[in-house]
Amino acid sequence: MVEEGFGAGRMVEVVYQKGDGKKYKGRKDITKVTVASDVDEIADYAFYECSSLTEFNFGDSKVTKIGRAAFWDTGITKIELPDTLKEMGSFAFCGSKLKEIEVDVEKINSHTFLSCHELVKVVLKEGVTTVVDNAFHGPNIYMFIWPDSVKKVGRDVFNGCNQLHKVRTIHNTTRRKKRK
């Protein structure tokens, strides 16, 4: 059963509908979201500061875009991005609790994973061509896997990623970070 509405201490599960935009922005009571099948975009700031949100399911939706700061400061630790996804806005997952992520979009925008301090593993899939400035600024990434399709890398992509020890291409060539 899906409940809607605020309630003292009550945790809520919602279905994100086409046209919902950012109506859930700042809601601390939302723990689970399922995306309706007709939704093709998660709006800018849609779940901004929904810190109790830990589970997000794209279901059968055909989402092609995740907007700017859509999951800023959420409690999501793992999310399976849909195969239909083409674009993620800047700051999309900024400050979220993600632990690992697989990304299959052509371009990773600036600060997409800024301050995701629990993010330890990133896998970019074949087809990703561009990683923009500061895309992964600050996380504790330990392992980063990236495909040969990446042709353009911006400045300070791994700025503050002091735990990064292994960068591996899809073809299994491994480069280890030199210890100081």
C-alpha positions as CSV (number, residue, x, y, z in Angstrom):
1,M,0.0,0.0,0.0
2,V,1.3,3.5,-0.8
3,E,0.6,6.2,1.7
4,E,0.8,9.9,0.9
5,G,1.0,12.8,3.3
6,F,2.9,14.0,6.2
7,G,2.8,12.4,9.7
8,A,4.6,12.7,12.9
9,G,7.2,9.9,12.8
10,R,5.4,8.1,10.0
11,M,7.5,6.9,7.1
12,V,6.1,7.1,3.6
13,E,6.4,5.2,0.4
14,V,5.4,7.2,-2.8
15,V,4.9,6.6,-6.5
16,Y,6.6,9.4,-8.5
17,Q,4.2,10.3,-11.3
18,K,4.6,12.2,-14.5
19,G,4.3,15.9,-13.6
20,D,5.3,15.5,-9.9
21,G,8.3,17.7,-10.5
22,K,9.9,18.6,-7.2
23,K,6.8,18.2,-5.0
24,Y,8.7,15.9,-2.7
25,K,11.7,18.2,-2.2
26,G,12.8,18.3,1.4
27,R,10.4,15.6,2.7
28,K,12.2,13.8,5.5
29,D,9.4,11.2,5.9
30,I,9.9,9.5,2.5
31,T,11.8,6.2,2.6
32,K,10.9,4.5,-0.7
33,V,10.0,5.8,-4.2
34,T,8.8,3.8,-7.2
35,V,8.7,5.6,-10.5
36,A,5.5,5.2,-12.6
37,S,5.9,3.6,-16.0
38,D,5.0,6.8,-18.0
39,V,7.7,8.9,-16.3
40,D,10.6,9.9,-18.6
41,E,12.4,12.4,-16.4
42,I,13.2,12.9,-12.7
43,A,13.0,16.7,-12.2
44,D,15.6,19.1,-11.0
45,Y,15.6,18.9,-7.1
46,A,12.9,16.2,-7.2
47,F,14.2,14.5,-4.0
48,Y,16.5,17.2,-2.7
49,E,17.3,16.7,1.0
50,C,15.0,13.7,1.3
51,S,17.5,12.3,3.8
52,S,15.3,9.3,4.8
53,L,15.0,8.1,1.2
54,T,16.9,4.8,1.1
55,E,15.2,2.9,-1.7
56,F,14.5,4.1,-5.2
57,N,13.1,1.9,-8.0
58,F,12.8,3.0,-11.6
59,G,10.5,0.1,-12.3
60,D,9.3,-0.1,-15.9
61,S,9.7,3.6,-16.5
62,K,11.7,4.9,-19.5
63,V,13.5,7.7,-17.6
64,T,16.0,9.4,-19.9
65,K,17.1,12.3,-17.6
66,I,17.9,12.8,-14.0
67,G,17.8,16.5,-13.2
68,R,20.1,18.8,-11.4
69,A,20.5,17.9,-7.7
70,A,17.6,15.4,-8.0
71,F,19.0,13.1,-5.3
72,W,21.1,15.7,-3.3
73,D,21.5,14.5,0.3
74,T,19.4,11.4,0.1
75,G,20.0,8.2,2.1
76,I,20.2,6.0,-1.0
77,T,23.1,3.6,-0.8
78,K,22.5,1.7,-4.0
79,I,20.6,2.5,-7.1
80,E,20.2,0.7,-10.4
81,L,20.0,3.3,-13.2
82,P,17.7,2.4,-16.1
83,D,19.2,1.4,-19.5
84,T,17.1,4.3,-21.0
85,L,19.1,7.0,-19.1
86,K,20.8,9.5,-21.3
87,E,21.6,12.4,-19.0
88,M,22.3,13.2,-15.4
89,G,22.4,16.8,-14.3
90,S,25.1,18.5,-12.3
91,F,25.0,17.6,-8.6
92,A,22.5,14.8,-9.3
93,F,23.7,12.6,-6.4
94,C,25.7,15.2,-4.4
95,G,25.9,14.3,-0.8
96,S,24.0,11.1,-1.2
97,K,24.9,7.9,0.7
98,L,25.7,5.9,-2.4
99,K,28.3,3.1,-1.8
100,E,28.7,2.0,-5.4
101,I,27.3,3.0,-8.8
102,E,27.3,1.8,-12.4
103,V,26.8,4.6,-14.9
104,D,25.9,4.3,-18.6
105,V,25.4,7.9,-19.9
106,E,27.4,9.6,-22.5
107,K,28.5,12.5,-20.3
108,I,29.1,12.7,-16.5
109,N,28.4,16.3,-15.6
110,S,30.3,18.5,-13.1
111,H,29.9,17.6,-9.4
112,T,27.5,14.8,-10.2
113,F,28.9,12.8,-7.2
114,L,30.3,15.6,-5.1
115,S,30.7,14.8,-1.5
116,C,29.4,11.2,-1.8
117,H,31.7,10.3,1.1
118,E,30.6,6.6,1.2
119,L,31.1,6.0,-2.5
120,V,33.9,3.4,-2.9
121,K,33.3,1.8,-6.3
122,V,32.4,3.4,-9.6
123,V,31.9,1.5,-12.9
124,L,31.5,3.6,-16.0
125,K,30.1,1.4,-18.8
126,E,31.1,1.4,-22.5
127,G,29.5,4.5,-24.2
128,V,30.6,7.0,-21.6
129,T,32.7,9.5,-23.5
130,T,33.1,12.5,-21.3
131,V,33.7,13.1,-17.6
132,V,33.5,16.8,-16.8
133,D,35.4,18.8,-14.2
134,N,35.0,17.8,-10.5
135,A,32.6,15.0,-11.4
136,F,33.7,12.8,-8.5
137,H,35.1,15.5,-6.2
138,G,35.5,14.4,-2.6
139,P,34.3,10.8,-2.4
140,N,36.3,7.9,-0.8
141,I,36.4,6.0,-4.1
142,Y,38.7,3.0,-3.8
143,M,38.2,1.5,-7.2
144,F,37.2,3.2,-10.5
145,I,36.5,1.2,-13.6
146,W,36.3,3.0,-16.9
147,P,35.9,2.1,-20.5
148,D,38.0,2.9,-23.5
149,S,35.1,5.0,-24.8
150,V,36.1,7.8,-22.4
151,K,37.8,10.4,-24.7
152,K,37.5,13.6,-22.7
153,V,38.3,14.1,-19.0
154,G,37.9,17.4,-17.3
155,R,40.0,19.0,-14.5
156,D,40.1,17.7,-11.0
157,V,37.8,14.8,-11.8
158,F,39.2,13.0,-8.7
159,N,40.0,16.0,-6.6
160,G,39.8,14.9,-2.9
161,C,39.5,11.2,-3.7
162,N,42.4,10.3,-1.4
163,Q,41.4,6.7,-1.1
164,L,41.6,6.0,-4.9
165,H,44.0,3.0,-5.3
166,K,42.9,1.3,-8.4
167,V,41.8,2.6,-11.8
168,R,40.9,-0.1,-14.3
169,T,39.8,0.0,-17.9
170,I,37.1,-2.3,-19.1
171,H,39.8,-4.3,-20.9
172,N,41.3,-5.1,-17.5
173,T,44.4,-3.0,-17.7
174,T,45.1,-1.9,-14.2
175,R,47.0,1.1,-13.0
176,R,47.7,1.5,-9.3
177,K,48.1,4.9,-7.7
178,K,51.6,5.5,-6.4
179,R,51.8,5.8,-2.7
180,K,53.6,8.8,-1.4
